[in-house]
Amino acid sequence: MNMREEPLECVEFMAPFNPRGDDYQTPSGSSHGSAAGIASYNWLDFAIGTDTNGGGRKPAHYNGCFSVRPSRGVLNTSGVVRHFPQFDMPVVFGRDISKFYDFVSAWFAKTWSDADEPVQVAIHAKWSDSESTQSEGSQGEGSQGEKFQILYPLDYFPVGNEAQTRLTDNFVKGLESALQVKRTKIDLAAGWKADHPDGIENDDIAQYLGLAVGRIYHHDAHHALVPFMQEYQKTYGEAPFIHRSLREQLGIAKAISPLWRDWYWNRVVKYREWLLDTVFQRSDSEGIITIMVLPVSDGKPFYREDEAHPPVLSGFDALYMAPIMGAPVVTAIVGETTYNSIVSQREEPMPVAVSVVAAPGKDFWLIDIVKRGMEAAGIPLEVKTGRSVYGDFEAR
């Protein structure tokens, strides 16, 4: 289901159970079934889902598994029921990051030539242990002369959870070691303010993007559903059931004219072009491979019985960056923290994930870079099924 549907919003079926921790943490929404299945069953190696604005990344975080959202345009999505075509993408979940390169290679090879908007995907041979060299400054260099840059956005880091911050920092240090380059701290809001790509009167990026993506999402989702609702009404003589979250979205959508929709979309396009050209340097003649590390969630317990978060996500939220750019993103489990469960009345393990984004077409590079960073940081490349991502857990 390519939309948000948290446990309390599941009224026609029961939401899958997240096996991590006390068994009563949210599996998140959208592709929660795929992620919960990967976290539960040893015989299941990969599962397919969808991601629009986090539907493949949040389930990976909460259910403690890996996910890859490809660059927009590398896969043929004909036959997929689209909710928000500009952002909708298939996503794959798994427990072992070292297996993703081969899976994605086969996945892309089967559908790339018939993709909706074919993009050039950079193919590279996997690194050997000796294939990186020391480089000074903010850009590391690989064996073939590739240059790397790690962006660490101060707009999203550090997070409020100290344990999550520590685990994320350990992973970033692993990336620094693997790529032989120090992270570059970046302030996106300050950079936008300095460049003011859409005029000095629009130099506050949080305000500029605040409602932009949500309004487009609601408008386009509504129009995507109208044919189905009309056909259902015609066939059965009544309107189809629509749960509360979607009803709220459709209510907002009815007040958004096509003119306003396009006005908001122009803002998204302006931000996308700025990200690609200025931040990720897609036109750089030196061929720098830039990655950015992003948080997925706040690293706090989120129980099945908890009220869902507000339905309108800020357009400047970290979850929107990859969809806006049409970029690949790998979500990886970088550690495990603990919490005192109100359900089990004991200390329970809780997975911590980060997402890593690269410029469109760098899918294979990104998967390999994340794997290398985890190896260098001493983070297990494979998670287990069940209560803890790392196997047996004894509450302290």
N, C-alpha and C positions, 0 to 999 in steps of 0.2 A: 504494500500500500504506500503510494508515493505522497504521503502527507503525515503530519504530526498526529499521533494517537497514543497518548499516555494511558497508563492503566485505568485511571478513573474515567477516561473518555471512551473506553471500550465497552459498549453496551450491547453489541450483537454477538460478541465472542469474548472469551477471557484472554487477557494479554498474556503472553508467554512469561514464564518465571525465569528470572535472572538467577543463575546458580551461584553467583559470587556472594561471599559473606554470609548474611543471615537468611538468604533466599527471598528476602522481601524488599530488596532494592529495585528501583525501577529498571526495566530493560530498555527504557527510553521509548521513542516512537518511531513511526515509519518502518524501517527495516529491522525492528527489534526481534522478530522471529528468526531471521537469518543469523543475527549475532548471538542470540541466546542459544540457538542450536549448536553453533560452533563452540560455545563455552560449555556445552552440556555433553556432547557425544563424541567419543574418541574416533568412531568410524566415519565421522563427517570431517573431511579435510578442508573443503571450501564451500561457501554459500554465496549466492548472488542476491543483491538487494538494490536499492535505489538511494540516491542522495540528491536533494534539492538545496536545502540550506542547513544540512547537518544530519540528515536521516541515515547516513552511513558512518558518520564520525562519532556522533553521540552514542549510538548503540555499541560501537567498538569500545569506547571509553568505559561505559557502565558495565558492559558484559565482559570486559577484559579480553579483547582479541584485537587482531590487526585488521585494517581495511585499506583498500586502495580505490580512490576515485580517479578515473583517467581524465586526460585532457578532453575538453569538449571537441567532438569531431573525429575522434579516433575509432569510434564504434558505430556500427549501423544500429540505430534504435528504432527502426521500423517495426511496428507491431507492439511497441511499448505504449501503454496508456499514459499519455503525457498530462501532467498537472500544471507545470510551469516550464514549457519547452526550452526557454532560454537557459535554465539552470538544471533541469532534470538530467541525471546521468546514472547509468548502471554503476554498481559498486560491488567489490568482491571482499568477503571476509575470510579469515583463516587464522590458524594458531601459530604458524611457523613462517616468519618473515623471509627465511632463506628459500622458501618454495615459491614465493610470489613472482620472482623474475621469470621462471619458466612457465608458470600458469598464465601470466599476463602476455608473454610472448605468443603463446598458442591462442589466447583469447583475441588479441589484436590481429594476428595473422589471418584468422578466420573471417573477420568482419571489416578490417580496415579499408579494403578496396571499395566496399559498398557503403562506407560511412556517410553520414549526413553532410558533413563539411570536412572532408579529409584534410588533416593537418600532417605536416612532416614530423614524424617521431624520430628522435635521435637514438639510433641503435649503437650500443657500444659493447665491447667485450668486457666480461666481468674482470675486476681488478684481481691481481695476485697480491700476496702479502707484501711484495716488494715494489708495488706500483704507485708509490707516492713519495714525493721528495719534499724536503724542508724548504719553506719559502717564508721570507720575512714580510711583514706588513699585513694588510687586511685581505689579501687574496692568496690562497694556496695554489699549488700547481701539481697536476697529475703527471703520469709517465708520458702521456702523449701531448703534453703542453697545455692541458685543460686548466683553466683557472677557476677557483671556487671562491664564493663569498657566502658567509653565514650571517643572516640578518636576525637581530634579536630586538623585536619591537617593544619599546618602553610603554607604548599605549596599552599593552596587554600583560606585560610582565613588570615586576613579579606579581604573582597571584596572591590572594590573601591567605592561602593555606601554606604554612611554613614547610610542612612535609612535602607537599606537591612541588613547591619551589625548589627544594633541595634535590628531589628526584629529577626534575626537569633540568636543573643546572648540571647535574651529573651527566645527563645525556648530551647536553650541548658541549660539555668538555670532551666527551667522546667524539663528537663531530669535529671539534677543533683538532683533536689528535689525529683522526683519520684523514682529514683534509689538509692538515698542516697549515692551519690558518686560524687566527683568533676571530671571535665573533665581532660583528660590527653592530653596536647599539644604535638603533634608529628610532626617531620620534616621527611617526607618520603625520600626526596632527600638526607638528611644528613645520615639517617639510611642506605640507600642503599650504599652510598659512604663508610660508615664505614664497612659494611658487605661484599661489593663487591662480590655478589653471582656468578657473571660470570667473575671474574678476575678483577684485579685492573685497567686494561686498559679500562674497561667498567663501571667505577664507577660514570659516569654522567647519571643519570636515564632519564632525559629529552632528552638527545641526544640518549641514548640507545634505547628508545621507540619511538622517534620522528616520523619516517615514518613506524615503524613496523606494527602496526595494520592496518593503512590505506592501505598499500601495500597488505596485506593478504586479506583484505576486497575487494579491487578492483579485485584481481586475482580470488577469489572464486566466487564473484558475476558475473563476466564475464563468468566463466565456467558454472554457474548455468543457465545463460540466453541463452547460445549457442544452446541447443536443441530446445528451443522455437523459436529462430530466424531462425534456419534452417528449422523447420517445417513450419513456416509462409512463408518463401521464397518459399518453395516447393509448398505450397497450393495456394498462391496468385500471385506468380511470381514477387514479389517485397519484399524489406526489410521492416520490421515493423518500424513505427515511434518511435524514441527514443529521448526524450527531452535532452536539452543541458547538464544539470548536469550529467545525466547518460552517455551521449556520452563522456564527459570528463573523467569519471571514466573508461569507457571501453578502451579509448585511452591509459590511464596509464597502464591498466591491460595487454595489448598486449605486453608491454615491460618487464613484470615480468615473468621470467621462473619458472617452478616448483621448481628448486633448490633454487632460491632466495626466493621464497614463504616459503619454509620450513625453510630456514635460519632465516627469520623474525619470523616465528611461534615459533621457539625454544626460541627466546628472550621473546616472550609473555608468554610462558610456564614457563620460568625461573622467570619472574616477578610474575606470578600467585603463584607459589610455595613459593616464598619469602613472599608475602602478607599473604597467608593462614597460613604458619608455624610461621613466625616471628611477623607479625603485628596483625593478628587475632587469633593467638595461637590455631589453631584447634586441636593440639595434647596435649594441656595442660590437665594434669590429674585432675586438680581442677575444670574443667568444667566452665571456665569463659565465659560469654556471652559478646562478644565485639561488639560494634557498632561504626560506624564512620559517622559523619555528613559531608555532602558535599554540595556545592552550585550547582545550576542547570544552572543559567545564571547570567549575570551581573546586572540585575535589572534596566535596562534602557529601554526607549521606543524603540520599533522595529516595524515600520510601515509596512503595507502591500506593500507599494511601494518601500521599502528599498531593496537594493541589498542583496542577500543572503550571508552568511558568506562563507569563503573559503571552498571548498569541502573536503580538507584533514585535519582531526582533529589530533592533536598530540596524540600519544599513551599514553602520561602521563596525558592527560586531565581527569578531575574528572568523566566525563561521561563514560569513558571506564572502570572504576574500577570494577563495578558490573559485566559487561559482561565478563571481563577477568577472574574474580574469579568464575563465574557461580553462583553468590550470589544473594540473594533477596534484593530488594531495595524498600522502601516506599518513595514516594514523597508527601509532605504535605504542605498545605498552612499555613504559620506561621504568616501572617499579610498582610497588605495593605499599600502601600505608594502612593504618588501622583506625577504627572508630568504635565507640561503645554503643552497641545496638540497643534500641528501645524494644526490639522484638525478642532477641535471644538473651538479653540481659548479660551479655559478655562482650569481650573485645573481638572484633571481626576484621578480616582483611578486606581491603578495598583497592581495586586497580587504579592506576594513574596513567593516563595517556597524554601524548602530545600529537599534534598534527604538523607535518612538514610540507611546505608548498614550494613548487618550482615554477618556472615559466612554462607556458603551453608547449608540449612536444618533448619535454624532458622527463617523461614518465619512467623510462628504464634507468636513467641516471639517478632519479630520485629514490627508487626502490633500493638500488645498490648503495647509495650514500647513507640512507637510513640504517641499512643492515650494517655497514661499516662503522657507523657511529655507535651503534649498540655494542658491537664487538669490542671496540676500543674502550667503551665505558664499563665493560664487564656486565652488561645487561643480557640475560638469557634471550636467545633468538626465538625460543618457542615457549608458549604458555601452555599450561595444563588445563584440563577440564575440571569442573567442580568448584568447591568453596574458595580456593586460593589459586591465583594464576601460576603460582610456583609449587603447587603440590600441597603436601601436608602442612597444616598450620596449627600451631598450638598457641592458644590465647595466653598471653603473658599476664 
